[in-house]
């Protein structure tokens, strides 16, 4: 019997191909070619925003597409924990926008400072004002630095979060791990849900444990968690018992993992039950949608962005679409894989709306890999569709890696993870 997770992997190309094909092949009648080119502005050049720009360009060469991104270099979060584990370099995670610009997409390296939804305009930090017919925002996440007593944006220069596409943070955490004495404690503060890449902190703990096991075996990793459960928990716990016995400890909410405060000077973390003295601390705060969401008026009181699940149009503002981690997409996870799919489907919906067609009701596939050690990965997959205004699981779809899988399957999944990353980054940025 083929596990649901493998079946979802098998079908994802057809679903994604159908989404891109719908935009490129069926949604642009000849009449539109006599009209002025519609102006599409996309703010955010990560997996979601850049994928949307690419798909829109494939839909019609006439579209006037501008991609706004604050950084010249994008540091991709997927597989970046391998940089901490010593299995990947930072350069392997970093991509520029030259190839996107070469595809006929205007790339503006700037920050969006104002969104005027009534005037259909976006003002940039350069002073330029961009008019749009449709605006797509891919805000990513913002970190709530004030949610943990003793932590702050300034503190991140000493206790890195390494949770955004800013490569300096992951590099700082890597250098701290290399500099610490053997026998030191690495403390990871895991965020509450919802957050970007729910299994990410546990993959990170695994890869740091791998580094310590090979380079500093007297050291230890502790995960301080404000949750009692997490994604793929059984699979992670089994892997840690096999690979890192005595080296990695998870402290759940009920066992005293909730962080009460951090003292940077003393290098201590106080939880509900204990105090921990750390050599290196990776503090991942709670999260909300990135700043552009508030500027555009698309975030609700939760800090996230409610959307129409068929068009990805904001429920707060007309003609503005929200994709990626910031979107409230029901059961759909906040992952790079999901963001890249949402970008393609949003492009197809916009292409339909521009010619007064009703967008097709989509299905979304997600497949999230977590690398626990070299040649050892696990995954969770799902298929989602809109029901009553939000994405829910398609019954009988998806699943997780088998708990009792042989080493060969774990190694195969590690290859799948690498292949997904290479394929998608080449498609989007290459």
C-alpha positions in Angstrom: 0.0 0.0 0.0 1.3 3.5 -0.9 1.3 5.8 2.1 -0.9 8.9 1.8 2.2 11.1 2.0 3.8 9.4 -1.0 0.5 9.5 -2.9 0.4 13.3 -2.3 3.9 13.7 -3.6 2.9 11.7 -6.7 0.0 13.9 -7.5 1.4 17.3 -6.7 2.9 17.9 -10.2 -0.5 17.5 -11.9 -2.2 19.9 -9.5 0.5 22.5 -9.7 0.8 22.1 -13.5 -2.9 22.5 -13.8 -2.8 25.8 -11.8 0.0 27.3 -13.9 -1.5 26.0 -17.1 -4.9 27.5 -16.3 -3.3 30.9 -16.0 -1.1 30.6 -19.1 -3.3 28.8 -21.5 -7.0 29.4 -20.9 -7.6 32.7 -19.2 -6.5 35.3 -21.7 -9.0 35.8 -24.7 -7.9 37.7 -27.7 -10.0 40.7 -26.8 -7.7 41.6 -23.8 -4.7 42.0 -26.2 -6.3 45.2 -27.6 -6.6 46.8 -24.1 -4.0 48.6 -22.0 -1.7 46.2 -20.1 -3.0 45.6 -16.5 -0.6 46.7 -13.8 0.2 44.2 -11.1 2.3 45.1 -8.1 3.7 42.4 -5.9 5.2 43.3 -2.5 7.5 40.6 -1.1 10.0 38.5 -3.1 10.1 35.2 -1.1 8.7 31.9 -2.3 5.1 33.2 -2.5 5.6 36.6 -4.1 8.3 35.6 -6.6 6.4 32.5 -7.6 3.3 34.7 -8.2 5.3 37.1 -10.4 6.7 34.2 -12.4 3.3 32.6 -12.9 1.7 36.0 -13.9 4.5 36.5 -16.5 3.8 33.1 -17.9 0.1 34.0 -18.1 0.6 36.9 -20.4 3.7 38.7 -21.6 1.8 42.0 -21.8 1.2 42.3 -18.1 3.1 45.1 -16.4 4.4 43.3 -13.3 6.5 45.0 -10.6 8.0 42.9 -7.8 9.0 45.0 -4.7 11.5 43.5 -2.4 13.6 45.1 0.3 16.7 43.0 0.0 19.0 42.4 -2.9 19.6 38.8 -1.7 17.0 36.4 -0.5 18.1 33.8 2.1 15.7 30.9 1.7 14.5 29.4 5.1 13.9 25.8 3.8 16.9 23.6 4.5 18.7 26.6 6.2 19.0 24.5 9.4 21.6 22.5 7.5 23.9 25.6 7.7 23.7 25.2 11.5 24.3 21.4 11.2 27.4 21.9 9.0 25.8 20.1 6.0 25.1 23.2 3.9 26.7 26.5 3.3 24.9 29.9 3.6 25.7 30.5 -0.1 23.5 27.5 -1.0 20.5 29.3 0.6 21.0 32.6 -1.1 19.4 33.9 -4.4 19.2 37.1 -6.3 16.6 38.6 -8.6 18.5 39.1 -11.8 16.9 36.1 -13.6 13.4 37.3 -12.5 14.2 40.8 -14.0 15.5 39.1 -17.1 12.1 37.4 -17.5 10.5 40.9 -18.1 9.4 41.6 -14.5 10.4 45.0 -13.0 12.2 44.4 -9.8 12.2 47.3 -7.3 14.7 46.9 -4.5 12.9 49.1 -1.9 10.5 49.0 1.0 6.8 49.7 0.5 6.1 52.6 2.9 2.5 53.4 2.1 -0.4 51.6 0.5 -3.4 53.7 -0.7 -6.2 51.1 -1.3 -8.5 53.8 -2.6 -6.1 55.3 -5.1 -4.7 51.9 -6.0 -1.1 53.0 -5.3 2.0 51.8 -3.4 4.7 54.3 -2.3 8.2 53.1 -2.0 11.1 54.1 0.2 12.8 55.5 -2.9 9.9 58.0 -3.3 8.5 56.2 -6.3 4.7 55.7 -6.5 3.4 52.6 -8.2 -0.1 52.4 -9.6 -1.8 49.0 -9.7 -4.9 47.3 -11.0 -4.3 44.4 -8.6 -1.9 44.4 -5.7 -0.5 41.2 -4.2 1.2 41.3 -0.8 3.4 38.4 0.4 4.2 39.9 3.8 5.9 36.9 5.4 6.1 37.2 9.2 7.0 39.8 11.8 8.5 38.8 15.1 6.7 39.9 18.3 9.9 40.8 20.2 8.0 42.2 23.1 6.2 38.9 23.8 9.1 37.5 25.9 10.3 39.5 28.9 13.9 40.4 28.5 14.0 39.9 24.7 13.9 42.6 22.1 14.9 43.4 18.5 18.2 44.7 19.9 18.7 41.5 21.9 18.5 39.5 18.6 22.1 40.7 17.9 23.2 38.5 20.8 20.5 35.9 20.9 19.6 35.4 17.3 16.2 34.3 16.2 17.4 33.2 12.7 13.8 33.0 11.6 13.5 35.4 8.7 15.1 35.7 5.3 17.9 37.8 6.7 21.0 35.8 6.2 23.0 37.7 8.9 20.9 36.0 11.6 21.5 32.4 10.5 25.2 33.2 10.0 25.4 34.7 13.5 23.8 31.6 15.1 26.2 29.4 13.1 29.3 31.4 14.3 28.1 31.2 17.9 27.8 27.4 17.7 31.3 27.2 16.3 32.7 29.4 19.0 31.0 27.8 22.1 33.0 25.6 24.4 32.4 21.8 24.3 30.0 21.1 27.2 27.9 24.2 26.8 24.1 24.3 26.6 22.2 25.4 23.4 18.7 26.6 24.4 16.1 26.9 21.7 12.9 28.8 22.5 10.1 27.5 20.3 7.2 29.8 19.4 3.5 29.5 20.0 1.2 28.7 17.1 0.5 30.0 14.5 4.0 30.4 13.3 6.1 30.0 10.1 7.1 26.4 9.4 5.6 24.6 12.5 8.2 21.8 12.4 11.1 24.2 11.9 12.3 24.6 15.5 12.4 20.8 15.9 14.3 20.3 12.7 16.7 23.1 13.9 17.2 21.3 17.2 18.0 18.1 15.3 20.6 19.7 13.0 22.3 21.5 15.9 22.4 18.2 17.8 24.0 16.6 14.7 26.7 19.4 14.7 27.3 19.0 18.5 27.4 15.2 18.2 30.2 15.4 15.6 32.1 18.5 16.9 31.2 19.1 20.6 29.8 15.8 22.0 29.8 17.0 25.6 27.3 19.7 24.8 23.5 19.5 24.8 20.4 21.0 23.2 17.2 21.8 25.1 14.0 23.0 23.5 11.9 25.2 25.7 8.4 25.0 24.4 5.1 26.7 25.3 3.2 23.9 23.6 2.5 20.3 24.6 2.3 19.0 21.1 4.0 19.8 17.8 3.9 18.7 14.1 5.3 15.2 13.5 6.0 14.9 17.2 6.2 11.1 17.3 8.6 11.0 14.3 10.9 13.6 15.9 10.9 12.0 19.3 11.7 8.6 17.8 14.5 10.1 15.7 16.0 11.9 18.7 16.0 8.7 20.8 17.8 6.8 18.0 20.2 9.5 16.9 20.8 11.9 19.8 20.2 10.0 23.1 21.1 12.3 26.1 22.0 15.1 23.7 18.6 16.6 22.9 15.8 17.3 25.4 12.3 18.7 24.7 10.6 20.5 27.6 6.9 20.9 26.9 4.5 23.4 28.4 3.3 20.9 31.0 6.9 19.9 31.9 8.0 23.5 32.5 9.1 24.6 29.0 7.2 27.9 29.0 9.7 30.8 29.1 9.0 33.4 31.7 12.0 35.7 31.1 15.4 36.0 29.7 18.5 37.6 31.3 20.9 38.4 28.5 23.7 39.6 30.8 23.6 36.5 32.9 22.9 34.2 29.9 20.0 32.6 31.7 16.5 31.7 30.8 13.8 31.3 33.5 10.9 29.0 32.8 7.8 28.2 35.0 9.8 25.5 36.7 13.6 25.9 36.2 16.5 28.2 35.3 18.8 27.4 32.4 22.3 28.8 31.9 23.1 28.8 28.2 26.2 29.1 26.0 24.1 29.8 22.9 20.4 30.8 22.8 18.2 30.7 19.7 15.0 32.6 20.7 12.1 32.4 18.2 9.4 34.8 19.3 5.7 34.6 18.5 4.7 35.9 15.1 2.2 38.0 13.1 2.0 39.0 9.5 4.8 41.2 8.2 4.6 45.1 8.3 3.1 45.5 4.8 0.0 43.7 6.0 -0.9 46.5 8.4 0.1 49.2 5.9 -2.3 47.7 3.3 -5.1 47.3 5.8 -5.4 43.5 5.2 -4.6 42.2 8.7 -7.3 41.7 11.3 -7.1 41.9 15.1 -5.3 38.6 15.2 -2.4 40.1 13.3 -2.9 37.7 10.4 -4.7 38.2 7.1 -8.2 36.7 6.3 -8.6 35.8 2.6 -11.1 34.5 0.1 -9.7 30.9 -0.3 -10.5 30.8 -4.1 -9.0 34.1 -5.2 -6.7 34.9 -2.2 -8.3 38.4 -2.2 -8.2 40.1 1.2 -11.5 40.1 3.1 -10.5 43.5 4.4 -9.6 45.3 1.1 -10.8 44.8 -2.4 -8.2 44.3 -5.2 -5.5 43.3 -2.8 -4.5 39.7 -2.6 -2.5 38.1 0.3 -0.4 35.0 -0.1 2.2 33.1 1.9 2.8 32.9 5.6 0.7 35.9 6.4 -2.5 34.5 5.0 -5.2 32.9 7.2 -5.6 29.9 5.0 -7.3 27.5 7.4 -5.6 24.1 7.6 -3.0 25.1 5.0 0.4 25.3 6.7 2.7 28.3 6.7 5.5 26.9 4.7 7.6 27.8 1.6 6.0 24.9 -0.3 2.5 26.2 0.5 3.6 29.8 -0.4 4.9 28.8 -3.8 1.7 27.0 -4.6 -0.4 29.9 -3.3 1.6 32.2 -5.6 0.7 30.2 -8.7 -2.9 29.8 -7.8 -3.3 33.5 -6.9 -1.8 34.3 -10.3 -4.4 32.1 -12.0 -7.2 33.8 -10.1 -5.9 37.3 -11.0 -5.7 36.3 -14.6 -9.3 35.2 -14.5 -10.6 38.3 -12.7 -8.9 40.6 -15.1 -11.0 39.2 -17.9 -14.2 39.0 -15.8 -14.0 35.2 -15.5 -14.8 33.2 -12.4 -11.7 31.7 -11.0 -11.6 27.9 -10.7 -11.9 26.5 -7.2 -8.4 25.3 -6.4 -6.9 22.4 -4.6 -3.7 23.0 -2.7 -1.0 20.5 -2.1 1.6 20.9 0.7 4.6 18.6 1.4 6.9 19.7 4.2 10.2 18.0 4.7 12.3 18.1 7.9 15.9 16.9 7.8 16.8 15.3 11.1 20.3 14.2 10.2 22.2 13.7 6.9 20.4 10.9 5.0 17.5 11.1 7.5 14.4 13.1 6.8 10.7 12.9 7.6 7.7 14.7 6.0 4.1 15.6 6.3 1.9 16.1 3.3 -1.7 17.3 2.7 -4.2 18.2 0.1 -6.6 21.1 0.9 -9.7 22.6 -0.7 -12.0 25.5 0.2 -15.1 24.7 2.4 -17.2 27.4 4.0 -14.6 30.1 3.4 -11.5 28.3 4.5 -9.1 25.6 3.5 -9.7 22.1 5.0 -8.1 18.8 4.5 -9.4 16.7 1.6 -10.6 13.6 3.4 -8.3 10.6 3.0 -5.4 12.7 1.6 -2.0 13.4 2.9 -0.3 11.9 5.8 3.1 11.6 7.5 6.2 9.5 7.0 5.7 6.0 8.5 6.9 5.8 12.1 8.6 2.5 11.5 10.2 3.3 8.1 13.5 1.7 7.2 16.7 3.7 6.9 16.4 3.6 3.1 13.1 5.5 3.1 14.5 8.1 5.5 17.5 8.6 3.2 15.1 8.8 0.2 13.1 11.5 1.8 16.3 13.5 2.5 17.0 13.3 -1.3 13.4 14.4 -2.0 13.9 17.4 0.3 17.0 18.4 -1.6 15.4 17.8 -5.0 12.4 19.9 -4.0 14.6 22.8 -2.9 16.7 22.7 -6.1 13.8 22.4 -8.4 11.7 25.2 -6.8 14.5 27.7 -6.3 15.6 27.1 -10.0 12.0 27.6 -11.2 11.5 30.8 -9.2 14.9 32.4 -8.9 17.0 30.6 -11.6 
